[in-house]
């Protein structure tokens, strides 16, 4: 099996992301740069808890031709390739369905990043990439047009988020920072709405209580 160490790393990180709610069921995927010509990509529609290194696909970055792997590569391989071709400084990209950031994709606007540590990991803002069907060249093309060298996180309209970084660990830190940022945005909006009501909305209050009771999960793999 080619590039076993890198493929095993993809398995370990995918399981950690699934355990902590960043991947949902078989939703979510990641790509890891192996060298200048190859990337390792999670397989399509695979339970991360039973995925093995042999299931992870090795693709040629230039044209996404499969070099090795037992399964079909993720339908979002094109989206990852757009990032890793454009950002030679990045070693990984991860597409998630993490709850708070996914909720923010419904708001219809970019997120401003004010906290210094978040800005270091994410950049000055988190742009919103317009809607396109999952796994299509339309979606990967929209992402490609939104890419900036100083931004490491993007919201995908109604479809989750994608982050990148100079290492896989840096990318995981960006995911956590994005979720923290998104939770703060949602908390502020909900609290502001409640403050303006004469009779507090019980459903909104329960939602705020749920947010307060579920802190952001670190990803350690």
Secondary structure, DSSP 8 states (H G I E B T S, - for coil): -TTHHHHHHHHHHHHHHHHTTSSBTTB-EEEEE-SSSEEEE-BTT--TTT--GGGSEEEETTT--EEE-SS-B-TTHHHHHHHHHH-TT--EEEEE--HHHHHHTTS-S-EE--SHHHHHHH-SEEEEE----TT-HHHHHHHHHH--TT--EEEETTTEEEEEESSHHHHHHHHHHHHHHHHHHHHHHHHHHHHT-SS--HHHHHHHHHHHHS-------
